[in-house]
Amino acid sequence: MNASVTPESSNRAGNLKSALSDTADQIGDSAQRVGSVAHEKFQELFAGVQDLMDSVGEVDSAELRKIQAKLRVSLVAAKSALADGASQVRKRAESVAKTTDSYVRSSPWQALGLAAVAGFALGILVSRRE
């Protein structure tokens, strides 16, 4: 059996490397878009809660002031958690993209095999749904 590399197979491997690298970049971009949308929605929620607290702030009650203080602390904690979560998702997506790119560059034939198996499995799953 001849294990030589033909120009056609080398070209296919190069195309696969490029496609996988593009896919990794798209995953990173998608993660950033999802994080951005989630951040916007939470900002809208926080603004709504703040408006509600401001409108209720006209009522003078010791119990209400305690609730408002707890709510403010919770809002600050939620904003911080959201920022940390978005940052972690972004870093993880970038890490996955870099790892994928590095793997494809160092092992193009294994990547080609993995892509073929993943495509075959995806094809089976999609054909069963139809």
N, CA and C of each residue as an Amber inpcrd file, in Angstrom:
protein
   390
   0.8470000  -1.1780000   0.0000000   0.0000000   0.0000000   0.0000000
   0.8910000   1.2390000   0.0000000   0.6450000   2.1520000  -0.9060000
   1.4550000   3.3550000  -1.0550000   0.8970000   4.4510000  -0.1500000
   1.7220000   4.9420000   0.7650000   1.2780000   5.9510000   1.7250000
   1.7650000   7.3410000   1.3420000   2.0190000   7.5720000   0.0600000
   2.5230000   8.8760000  -0.3590000   1.4110000   9.9180000  -0.3130000
   1.8220000  11.1410000  -0.1490000   0.8910000  12.2560000  -0.0850000
   0.7520000  12.8440000  -1.4850000  -0.4700000  12.8440000  -1.9860000
  -0.7160000  13.4070000  -3.3010000  -1.0230000  14.8890000  -3.1690000
  -0.8420000  15.6420000  -4.2510000  -1.1860000  17.0720000  -4.1780000
  -2.6580000  17.2870000  -3.8290000  -3.5140000  16.3980000  -4.3060000
  -4.9460000  16.5370000  -4.0110000  -5.2400000  16.3390000  -2.5260000
  -4.6190000  15.3160000  -1.9180000  -4.8540000  15.0770000  -0.4890000
  -4.2430000  16.1820000   0.3560000  -3.1110000  16.6970000  -0.0790000
  -2.4930000  17.8030000   0.6380000  -3.3800000  19.0510000   0.5600000
  -3.9690000  19.2750000  -0.6060000  -4.8840000  20.4070000  -0.7830000
  -6.1160000  20.2460000   0.0910000  -6.6470000  19.0240000   0.1620000
  -7.8170000  18.7680000   1.0190000  -7.4790000  19.0300000   2.4830000
  -6.3120000  18.5840000   2.9020000  -5.8990000  18.8150000   4.2900000
  -5.7780000  20.3090000   4.5670000  -5.2300000  21.0450000   3.6030000
  -5.1240000  22.4940000   3.7680000  -6.4890000  23.1530000   3.8520000
  -7.4130000  22.6880000   3.0140000  -8.7790000  23.2270000   3.0500000
  -9.4520000  22.9140000   4.3840000  -9.2230000  21.7050000   4.9020000
  -9.8030000  21.3230000   6.1850000  -9.2280000  22.1840000   7.3030000
  -7.9160000  22.3900000   7.2730000  -7.2960000  23.2400000   8.2890000
  -7.9140000  24.6230000   8.2730000  -8.1010000  25.1490000   7.0810000
  -8.6880000  26.4800000   6.9450000 -10.1310000  26.4940000   7.4480000
 -10.8960000  25.4640000   7.0820000 -12.2990000  25.3960000   7.5070000
 -12.4080000  25.2540000   9.0200000 -11.5720000  24.4140000   9.6220000
 -11.6270000  24.2400000  11.0710000 -11.1780000  25.5070000  11.7960000
 -10.1970000  26.1700000  11.2610000  -9.7540000  27.4250000  11.8630000
 -10.8730000  28.4700000  11.7900000 -11.5360000  28.5400000  10.6300000
 -12.6590000  29.4700000  10.4830000 -13.7810000  29.1230000  11.4540000
 -14.0440000  27.8210000  11.6070000 -15.1010000  27.3810000  12.5270000
 -14.7600000  27.7720000  13.9600000 -13.5140000  27.5830000  14.3380000
 -13.0960000  27.9620000  15.6880000 -13.2680000  29.4650000  15.8940000
 -12.9280000  30.2500000  14.8810000 -13.1150000  31.7040000  14.9730000
 -14.5970000  32.0490000  15.0960000 -15.4370000  31.3550000  14.3410000
 -16.8760000  31.6070000  14.3890000 -17.4470000  31.2470000  15.7560000
 -16.9500000  30.1730000  16.3570000 -17.4010000  29.7950000  17.7030000
 -17.0510000  30.9010000  18.6920000 -15.8370000  31.4150000  18.5920000
 -15.4300000  32.5120000  19.4760000 -16.2900000  33.7400000  19.2730000
 -16.5560000  34.0770000  18.0090000 -17.4060000  35.2390000  17.7110000
 -18.8220000  35.0370000  18.2370000 -19.3520000  33.8290000  18.0570000
 -20.7090000  33.5350000  18.5300000 -20.7900000  33.6430000  20.0450000
 -19.7890000  33.1370000  20.7220000 -19.7770000  33.2220000  22.1850000
 -19.7640000  34.6800000  22.6340000 -19.0120000  35.5090000  21.9240000
 -18.9700000  36.9260000  22.2810000 -20.3180000  37.5870000  22.0300000
 -20.9900000  37.2290000  20.9130000 -22.3040000  37.8140000  20.6210000
 -23.3330000  37.3910000  21.6710000 -23.3040000  36.1120000  22.0460000
 -24.2390000  35.6310000  23.0670000 -23.9960000  36.3540000  24.3800000
 -22.7500000  36.4970000  24.7480000 -22.4180000  37.2210000  25.9770000
 -22.8760000  38.6620000  25.9180000 -22.7310000  39.2850000  24.7660000
 -23.1390000  40.6770000  24.5990000 -24.6540000  40.8290000  24.7290000
 -25.3970000  39.9310000  24.0880000 -26.8640000  39.9810000  24.1650000
 -27.3220000  39.7370000  25.5990000 -26.7390000  38.7450000  26.2530000
 -27.1050000  38.4650000  27.6480000 -26.8060000  39.6660000  28.5330000
 -25.6800000  40.2940000  28.2930000 -25.3050000  41.4790000  29.0740000
 -26.3370000  42.5930000  28.8750000 -26.7580000  42.8110000  27.6310000
 -27.7560000  43.8500000  27.3420000 -29.0750000  43.5480000  28.0520000
 -29.5050000  42.2920000  28.0140000 -30.7760000  41.9210000  28.6560000
 -30.7030000  42.1030000  30.1650000 -29.5790000  41.7250000  30.7630000
 -29.4300000  41.9170000  32.2030000 -29.3720000  43.3980000  32.5460000
 -28.7440000  44.1960000  31.7020000 -28.7130000  45.6350000  31.9540000
 -30.1260000  46.2110000  31.9340000 -30.9540000  45.7270000  30.9980000
 -32.3500000  46.1700000  30.9500000 -33.0830000  45.7620000  32.2290000
 -32.8450000  44.5350000  32.6710000 -33.4690000  44.0690000  33.9190000
 -33.0120000  44.9200000  35.0970000 -31.7040000  45.1700000  35.1910000
 -31.1880000  45.9740000  36.2920000 -31.7750000  47.3840000  36.2610000
 -31.9040000  47.9580000  35.0680000 -32.4760000  49.3060000  34.9530000
 -33.9370000  49.3000000  35.3990000 -34.6730000  48.2610000  35.0250000
 -36.0710000  48.1560000  35.4530000 -36.2030000  48.0260000  36.9560000
 -35.3510000  47.2280000  37.5530000 -35.3760000  47.0690000  39.0160000
 -34.9980000  48.3810000  39.6860000 -34.0240000  49.0700000  39.1370000
 -33.6090000  50.3600000  39.7090000 -34.7510000  51.3690000  39.6140000
 -35.4440000  51.4080000  38.4760000 -36.5940000  52.3060000  38.3300000
 -37.6640000  51.9770000  39.3630000 -37.9220000  50.6880000  39.5460000
 -38.9180000  50.2630000  40.5320000 -38.5040000  50.7060000  41.9330000
 -37.2230000  50.5300000  42.2490000 -36.7490000  50.9490000  43.5740000
 -36.8800000  52.4510000  43.7470000 -36.5970000  53.2120000  42.6940000
 -36.7040000  54.6700000  42.7690000 -38.1460000  55.1060000  42.9690000
 -39.0740000  54.4530000  42.2660000 -40.4840000  54.8420000  42.3980000
 -41.0450000  54.4530000  43.7620000 -40.5650000  53.3530000  44.3150000
 -41.0250000  52.9250000  45.6380000 -40.3020000  53.7200000  46.7190000
 -39.1820000  54.3330000  46.3570000 -38.3860000  55.0740000  47.3260000
 -39.1100000  56.2410000  47.9540000 -40.1920000  56.6820000  47.3350000
 -40.9530000  57.7910000  47.8850000 -41.7200000  57.3880000  49.1400000
 -41.9720000  56.0850000  49.2850000 -42.6650000  55.5980000  50.4720000
 -41.6340000  55.5000000  51.5900000 -41.9560000  56.0590000  52.7440000
 -40.9990000  56.0780000  53.8390000 -41.3560000  54.9830000  54.8290000
 -40.5500000  53.9310000  54.8100000 -40.7760000  52.8130000  55.7130000
 -39.4240000  52.1830000  56.0280000 -39.2130000  51.8650000  57.2920000
 -37.9420000  51.2590000  57.6970000 -37.7760000  49.8910000  57.0410000
 -38.8420000  49.1310000  56.9790000 -38.7820000  47.7930000  56.3650000
 -38.4730000  47.8940000  54.8750000 -39.0780000  48.8770000  54.2220000
 -38.8540000  49.0800000  52.8020000 -37.4010000  49.4940000  52.5360000
 -36.8360000  50.3100000  53.3940000 -35.4360000  50.7180000  53.2330000
 -34.5030000  49.5100000  53.3640000 -34.8240000  48.5940000  54.2880000
 -34.0180000  47.3720000  54.4400000 -34.0860000  46.5250000  53.1680000
 -35.2750000  46.3990000  52.6190000 -35.4550000  45.6130000  51.3950000
 -34.6910000  46.2650000  50.2420000 -34.7740000  47.5910000  50.1350000
 -34.0580000  48.2940000  49.0730000 -32.5460000  48.0970000  49.2080000
 -32.0450000  48.1510000  50.4270000 -30.6100000  47.9670000  50.6460000
 -30.1800000  46.5610000  50.2320000 -30.9690000  45.5640000  50.6030000
 -30.6600000  44.1860000  50.2160000 -30.7180000  44.0320000  48.6990000
 -31.6980000  44.6700000  48.0910000 -31.8470000  44.5840000  46.6390000
 -30.6670000  45.2420000  45.9320000 -30.2050000  46.3700000  46.4520000
 -29.0410000  47.0410000  45.8520000 -27.7990000  46.1530000  45.9280000
 -27.5950000  45.5170000  47.0930000 -26.4520000  44.6130000  47.2590000
 -26.5760000  43.4440000  46.2750000 -27.7740000  42.9120000  46.1370000
 -27.9920000  41.7990000  45.2010000 -27.7410000  42.2240000  43.7610000
 -28.1590000  43.4380000  43.3950000 -27.9200000  43.9310000  42.0400000
 -26.4290000  44.0800000  41.7600000 -25.6900000  44.6210000  42.7120000
 -24.2430000  44.7760000  42.5330000 -23.5950000  43.4000000  42.3760000
 -24.0010000  42.4420000  43.1950000 -23.4360000  41.0920000  43.1010000
 -23.7880000  40.4400000  41.7680000 -25.0240000  40.6290000  41.3130000
 -25.4480000  40.0480000  40.0390000 -24.6840000  40.6700000  38.8710000
 -24.4930000  41.9810000  38.9080000 -23.7210000  42.6440000  37.8410000
 -22.2890000  42.1270000  37.8160000 -21.6990000  41.9610000  38.9720000
 -20.3290000  41.4550000  39.0520000 -20.2430000  40.0250000  38.5300000
 -21.2080000  39.1890000  38.9310000 -21.2280000  37.7970000  38.4680000
 -21.4160000  37.7290000  36.9590000 -22.2590000  38.5910000  36.4170000
 -22.4900000  38.6260000  34.9750000 -21.2110000  39.0140000  34.2350000
 -20.5280000  40.0150000  34.7320000 -19.2810000  40.4430000  34.0970000
 -18.2350000  39.3330000  34.1570000 -18.1310000  38.6750000  35.3170000
 -17.1690000  37.5800000  35.4530000 -17.5250000  36.4190000  34.5330000
 -18.8050000  36.0790000  34.4610000 -19.2520000  34.9770000  33.5980000
 -18.9880000  35.2570000  32.1380000 -19.2850000  36.4640000  31.6990000
 -19.0350000  36.8360000  30.3010000 -17.5490000  36.7820000  29.9930000
 -16.7380000  37.2340000  30.9130000 -15.2950000  37.2050000  30.7140000
 -14.7840000  35.7690000  30.6190000 -15.3090000  34.8980000  31.4740000
 -14.8880000  33.5020000  31.4530000 -15.3210000  32.8190000  30.1570000
 -16.5360000  33.0930000  29.6900000 -17.0090000  32.5070000  28.4340000
 -16.1290000  32.9790000  27.2840000 -15.8150000  34.2530000  27.2540000
 -14.9730000  34.7980000  26.1910000 -13.5920000  34.1510000  26.2130000
 -13.0000000  34.0450000  27.4050000 -11.6750000  33.4400000  27.5110000
 -11.7040000  31.9730000  27.0970000 -12.7590000  31.2630000  27.4890000
 -12.8690000  29.8400000  27.1450000 -13.0260000  29.6640000  25.6330000
 -13.8480000  30.5060000  25.0170000 -14.0390000  30.4220000  23.5660000
 -12.7300000  30.7050000  22.8310000 -11.9960000  31.6980000  23.2910000
 -10.7110000  32.0040000  22.6680000  -9.7300000  30.8510000  22.8490000
  -9.7550000  30.2350000  24.0260000  -8.8770000  29.1020000  24.2950000
  -9.2220000  27.9210000  23.3920000 -10.5070000  27.6370000  23.2450000
 -10.9340000  26.5380000  22.3720000 -10.5210000  26.8120000  20.9320000
 -10.6970000  28.0430000  20.4840000 -10.3190000  28.3990000  19.1150000
  -8.8140000  28.2250000  18.9070000  -8.0120000  28.6730000  19.8580000
  -6.5640000  28.5420000  19.7310000  -6.1360000  27.0750000  19.7700000
  -6.7360000  26.3010000  20.6700000  -6.3970000  24.8910000  20.7860000
  -6.7580000  24.1410000  19.5070000  -7.9380000  24.4320000  18.9830000
  -8.3660000  23.7920000  17.7400000  -7.4300000  24.1460000  16.6000000
  -7.0960000  25.4020000  16.4800000  -6.1970000  25.8380000  15.4210000
  -4.8300000  25.1660000  15.5640000  -4.3230000  25.1110000  16.7660000
  -3.0220000  24.4890000  17.0180000  -3.0630000  23.0010000  16.6660000
  -4.1380000  22.3190000  17.0590000  -4.2650000  20.8890000  16.7720000
  -4.3250000  20.6400000  15.2710000  -5.1130000  21.4440000  14.5710000
  -5.2540000  21.2640000  13.1290000  -3.9210000  21.5150000  12.4320000
  -3.1890000  22.5040000  12.8810000  -1.8960000  22.8050000  12.2540000
  -0.8630000  21.7010000  12.5280000  -0.9100000  21.1200000  13.7190000
   0.0810000  20.0980000  14.0610000  -0.3250000  18.7020000  13.6000000
  -1.6180000  18.4380000  13.4500000  -2.0900000  17.1000000  13.0730000
  -3.1980000  17.1950000  12.0330000  -2.8730000  17.6260000  10.8270000
  -3.9400000  17.8200000   9.8380000  -4.6600000  16.5300000   9.4560000
  -3.9470000  15.4120000   9.4130000  -4.5950000  14.1600000   9.0060000
  -5.5460000  13.6560000  10.0880000  -5.1640000  13.7740000  11.3320000
  -6.0640000  13.3820000  12.4130000  -7.2900000  14.2950000  12.4280000
  -7.0600000  15.5690000  12.1850000  -8.1740000  16.5200000  12.1390000
  -9.1130000  16.1780000  10.9890000  -8.5440000  15.7890000   9.8700000
  -9.3580000  15.3770000   8.7230000 -10.2100000  14.1740000   9.0900000
  -9.6150000  13.2140000   9.7690000 -10.3680000  12.0260000  10.2070000
 -11.4700000  12.3810000  11.1880000 -11.1480000  13.2350000  12.1550000
 -12.1640000  13.6550000  13.1260000 -13.3110000  14.4030000  12.4440000
 -12.9670000  15.2540000  11.5000000 -14.0050000  16.0020000  10.7870000
 -14.8840000  15.0580000   9.9790000 -14.2690000  14.0270000   9.3590000
 -15.0470000  13.0540000   8.5880000 -15.9980000  12.2800000   9.4970000
 -15.5060000  11.8430000  10.6450000 -16.3570000  11.1020000  11.5870000
 -17.4750000  12.0060000  12.1160000 -17.1340000  13.2430000  12.4740000
 -18.1570000  14.1740000  12.9790000 -19.1960000  14.4570000  11.9050000
 -18.7640000  14.6470000  10.6640000 -19.7060000  14.8820000   9.5720000
 -20.6050000  13.6870000   9.3380000 -20.0340000  12.4970000   9.4110000
 -20.8270000  11.2730000   9.2280000 -21.8720000  11.1510000  10.3390000
 -21.4420000  11.3590000  11.5910000 -22.3670000  11.2590000  12.7280000
 -23.4660000  12.3090000  12.6350000 -23.1020000  13.5130000  12.2650000
 -24.0890000  14.5760000  12.1140000 -25.0690000  14.2430000  10.9940000
 -24.5620000  13.6820000   9.9100000 -25.4260000  13.2700000   8.8070000
 -26.4300000  12.2250000   9.2280000 -25.9960000  11.2750000  10.0410000
 -26.9120000  10.2400000  10.5400000 -27.9880000  10.8670000  11.4280000
 -27.5790000  11.7610000  12.3250000 -28.5460000  12.3960000  13.2200000
 -29.5660000  13.2180000  12.4520000 -29.1140000  13.9570000  11.4750000
 -30.0080000  14.8120000  10.7000000 -30.9540000  13.9570000   9.8640000
 -30.4470000  12.8780000   9.2860000 -31.3000000  12.0330000   8.4340000
 -32.3830000  11.3370000   9.2590000 -32.1200000  11.0540000  10.5160000
 -33.1290000  10.4130000  11.3730000 -34.2610000  11.3630000  11.7460000
 -33.9740000  12.6360000  11.8050000 -34.9990000  13.6230000  12.1660000
 -35.9470000  13.8820000  11.0180000 -35.5180000  13.6290000   9.8070000
 -36.3520000  13.9010000   8.6250000 -37.1840000  12.7410000   8.3650000
